[in-house]
Amino acid sequence: MKIALFGSAEIKVGKHNLKAPRFDEVDKMVEADKKTFAQVDVVAEDQVLDADAILTSQDDKADLILRDLEFVETRLGRDAQAAERAALEKIKALLESEQFIFNSGLVPEDLLAVAAHSFLTNKPITVAALEEIEASDILLLRTFREAGYISFLTVGGKENRAWPIRKGLTAWEAAGAIHSDIQKGFIRAEVISFADFLEAGGETQAKRAGKQRLEMKQYVVQDYDLVNFRFNK
């Protein structure tokens, strides 16, 4: 996923590992040749429209809102259709009360009426205090989660790896995050929840305790599930 920096340049652009403490715990308990973190791609402000989420500071929040407000006021000054005008008036009120469009409670009809416009505040936005920006590893992990993403794990053998996916994806969709061939040949997913893994003291112990479940395509993957996909090659 892409995270755009708005106004804040303290975090370097480029690929960043998501250094999650839970992944460290798993890596200590399951032997593997290497450890591969989930990653996010941090991009500059000029790529904000292509980003999946925005990270800004408390000081820059007002500028972010103002960018959208100026567009709304310009659009309202033109010959907008009735449905669009009504939606824009609602958005204007939200922005003037320092609220973002994203998750604001606008009805689908309003969002449809302005679907042609790319509002910055209609993306997931994390607003950080100065001290949070200085702790970039923790902040990027928070931004990742607030944008609606989770990770699932594949462990053992050559690699312990965290795979980033959108929250709510099924086992079949998660399989495609690894490889399209796994998705096409999907048979089942063997799943151990993170809580069961931790309580049992490891992957082997969790299996012995009967904590590994067999799940089909429709299973919704949970954050930090340990998953082994069975598929036809």
C-alpha positions as CSV (number, residue, x, y, z in Angstrom):
1,M,0.0,0.0,0.0
2,K,1.0,3.6,-0.5
3,I,1.0,6.2,2.2
4,A,1.4,9.8,1.1
5,L,3.0,12.4,3.4
6,F,1.1,15.7,3.5
7,G,3.2,18.6,4.7
8,S,5.5,16.5,6.8
9,A,8.9,15.5,5.5
10,E,10.4,13.9,8.6
11,I,9.8,10.4,7.3
12,K,11.8,9.4,4.3
13,V,10.0,8.4,1.1
14,G,10.5,4.8,-0.1
15,K,9.9,1.3,1.1
16,H,9.5,0.8,4.9
17,N,9.3,-2.4,6.9
18,L,6.3,-2.6,9.3
19,K,8.2,-3.6,12.4
20,A,5.3,-5.2,14.4
21,P,6.2,-6.6,17.9
22,R,3.8,-9.6,17.3
23,F,5.8,-10.6,14.2
24,D,9.0,-10.5,16.3
25,E,7.3,-12.9,18.8
26,V,6.4,-15.3,16.0
27,D,9.8,-15.2,14.5
28,K,11.4,-16.1,17.8
29,M,9.2,-19.1,18.1
30,V,9.3,-20.6,14.6
31,E,12.6,-21.4,13.0
32,A,13.1,-20.2,9.4
33,D,16.0,-19.2,7.2
34,K,14.9,-15.6,7.0
35,K,12.4,-13.0,8.2
36,T,10.4,-10.8,5.8
37,F,8.4,-7.9,7.1
38,A,5.2,-6.5,5.5
39,Q,6.1,-3.2,3.8
40,V,4.5,0.1,2.9
41,D,5.5,2.5,0.2
42,V,5.8,6.1,1.6
43,V,5.4,8.6,-1.2
44,A,5.7,12.4,-1.4
45,E,2.8,14.9,-1.4
46,D,2.8,15.1,-5.2
47,Q,1.6,11.5,-5.3
48,V,-1.2,12.0,-2.8
49,L,-4.0,11.3,-5.3
50,D,-2.6,7.9,-6.1
51,A,-2.0,6.9,-2.4
52,D,-4.2,4.5,-0.4
53,A,-3.8,6.6,2.8
54,I,-2.5,10.0,4.0
55,L,-0.2,10.8,6.9
56,T,-0.1,14.3,8.1
57,S,0.7,16.3,11.3
58,Q,-1.6,18.1,13.6
59,D,-0.1,21.4,12.3
60,D,-0.8,20.4,8.6
61,K,-4.3,19.1,9.1
62,A,-5.9,22.5,8.4
63,D,-4.1,22.8,5.1
64,L,-5.3,19.4,4.1
65,I,-8.9,20.3,4.8
66,L,-8.5,23.8,3.2
67,R,-7.3,22.1,-0.1
68,D,-10.7,20.3,-0.4
69,L,-12.7,23.3,0.9
70,E,-11.3,25.5,-1.8
71,F,-12.2,23.0,-4.5
72,V,-15.8,22.7,-3.1
73,E,-16.3,26.5,-3.0
74,T,-15.0,26.7,-6.6
75,R,-17.3,24.0,-7.7
76,L,-20.3,25.5,-5.9
77,G,-19.6,28.8,-7.8
78,R,-20.3,27.0,-11.1
79,D,-23.4,25.4,-12.6
80,A,-23.5,22.2,-10.6
81,Q,-26.5,19.8,-10.9
82,A,-28.9,19.7,-8.0
83,A,-27.7,16.3,-6.6
84,E,-24.1,17.4,-6.8
85,R,-24.8,20.8,-5.3
86,A,-26.6,19.2,-2.3
87,A,-23.7,16.8,-1.7
88,L,-21.2,19.6,-2.0
89,E,-23.1,21.7,0.6
90,K,-22.9,18.8,3.0
91,I,-19.2,18.3,2.4
92,K,-18.6,22.1,2.8
93,A,-20.3,21.9,6.2
94,L,-18.1,18.9,7.2
95,L,-14.9,20.6,6.2
96,E,-15.8,23.9,7.9
97,S,-16.3,21.9,11.1
98,E,-12.8,20.4,10.6
99,Q,-14.1,16.9,9.7
100,F,-12.8,14.7,7.0
101,I,-15.1,13.3,4.3
102,F,-13.8,9.7,4.8
103,N,-16.1,7.8,7.3
104,S,-18.1,11.0,7.8
105,G,-21.5,9.3,7.4
106,L,-22.4,10.7,4.0
107,V,-25.0,8.6,2.3
108,P,-24.1,6.6,-0.8
109,E,-26.2,8.9,-3.0
110,D,-24.1,11.9,-1.9
111,L,-20.8,10.1,-2.6
112,L,-22.1,9.0,-6.0
113,A,-23.1,12.6,-6.9
114,V,-19.4,13.7,-6.4
115,A,-17.7,10.5,-7.5
116,A,-16.0,12.4,-10.4
117,H,-14.0,14.5,-7.9
118,S,-10.9,13.4,-6.1
119,F,-11.2,14.8,-2.6
120,L,-8.0,14.3,-0.5
121,T,-10.0,13.9,2.8
122,N,-12.0,11.1,1.3
123,K,-9.0,8.9,1.9
124,P,-8.0,7.3,5.3
125,I,-6.0,10.0,7.1
126,T,-3.8,9.6,10.1
127,V,-3.1,12.8,12.0
128,A,0.1,12.6,14.1
129,A,1.6,14.6,16.9
130,L,5.2,15.7,16.5
131,E,6.5,13.1,18.9
132,E,4.7,10.4,16.9
133,I,6.4,11.5,13.7
134,E,9.7,11.0,15.4
135,A,8.8,7.4,16.2
136,S,8.2,6.5,12.5
137,D,8.1,2.7,12.9
138,I,5.2,2.9,15.3
139,L,3.4,5.7,13.3
140,L,3.6,3.8,10.0
141,L,2.1,0.7,11.7
142,R,-0.7,2.8,13.1
143,T,-1.3,4.4,9.7
144,F,-1.4,1.0,8.0
145,R,-4.0,-0.3,10.5
146,E,-6.2,2.9,10.4
147,A,-6.3,2.7,6.6
148,G,-8.0,-0.7,7.0
149,Y,-5.1,-3.1,6.4
150,I,-4.0,-6.2,8.3
151,S,-1.2,-8.8,7.9
152,F,-1.4,-12.6,7.8
153,L,1.7,-14.8,8.3
154,T,3.3,-17.8,6.6
155,V,6.0,-19.4,8.7
156,G,8.6,-22.0,8.8
157,G,11.2,-23.5,6.4
158,K,12.8,-20.9,4.1
159,E,10.9,-17.9,5.5
160,N,8.8,-16.3,8.1
161,R,6.8,-13.7,6.3
162,A,4.1,-11.1,7.0
163,W,1.7,-10.4,4.1
164,P,-0.2,-7.1,4.0
165,I,-3.8,-7.3,2.8
166,R,-7.0,-5.2,3.2
167,K,-9.1,-6.1,6.2
168,G,-12.1,-8.2,5.3
169,L,-10.4,-10.3,2.5
170,T,-11.3,-14.0,2.2
171,A,-8.8,-16.8,2.4
172,W,-9.1,-17.2,-1.4
173,E,-8.3,-13.5,-1.9
174,A,-5.4,-13.6,0.5
175,A,-3.9,-16.6,-1.4
176,G,-3.7,-14.3,-4.4
177,A,-1.5,-11.9,-2.4
178,I,1.2,-14.7,-2.4
179,H,0.7,-16.0,-5.9
180,S,-2.0,-16.2,-8.5
181,D,-1.3,-20.0,-8.9
182,I,-2.1,-20.5,-5.2
183,Q,-5.4,-18.7,-5.7
184,K,-6.3,-20.6,-8.8
185,G,-5.6,-24.0,-7.3
186,F,-7.0,-23.2,-3.8
187,I,-8.1,-26.2,-1.9
188,R,-8.2,-25.0,1.7
189,A,-6.4,-22.8,4.3
190,E,-4.9,-24.3,7.4
191,V,-5.2,-21.5,10.0
192,I,-3.9,-20.9,13.5
193,S,-5.0,-17.7,15.1
194,F,-2.3,-15.6,16.7
195,A,-3.8,-15.9,20.1
196,D,-3.9,-19.7,19.9
197,F,-0.3,-19.8,18.6
198,L,0.9,-17.7,21.5
199,E,-1.1,-19.6,24.1
200,A,0.2,-22.9,22.8
201,G,3.8,-21.7,22.7
202,G,4.4,-22.2,19.0
203,E,3.1,-23.7,15.7
204,T,3.8,-27.3,16.4
205,Q,2.4,-27.1,19.9
206,A,-0.8,-25.4,18.5
207,K,-1.3,-28.2,16.0
208,R,-0.9,-30.8,18.7
209,A,-3.4,-29.0,20.8
210,G,-5.9,-29.1,17.9
211,K,-5.8,-25.4,17.4
212,Q,-5.2,-25.5,13.6
213,R,-8.5,-25.1,11.7
214,L,-9.3,-26.1,8.1
215,E,-11.0,-23.1,6.4
216,M,-12.5,-22.8,2.9
217,K,-12.4,-20.0,0.4
218,Q,-15.0,-17.8,2.2
219,Y,-13.2,-17.6,5.5
220,V,-12.4,-14.0,6.4
221,V,-8.7,-13.7,7.3
222,Q,-8.0,-12.2,10.7
223,D,-5.1,-10.0,11.7
224,Y,-1.9,-12.1,12.3
225,D,-3.5,-15.4,11.4
226,L,-0.9,-18.0,10.6
227,V,-2.0,-19.6,7.3
228,N,-0.8,-22.5,5.3
229,F,-2.5,-22.8,1.9
230,R,-3.2,-26.1,0.3
231,F,-3.6,-25.9,-3.5
232,N,-3.5,-27.9,-6.7
233,K,-0.3,-27.2,-8.7
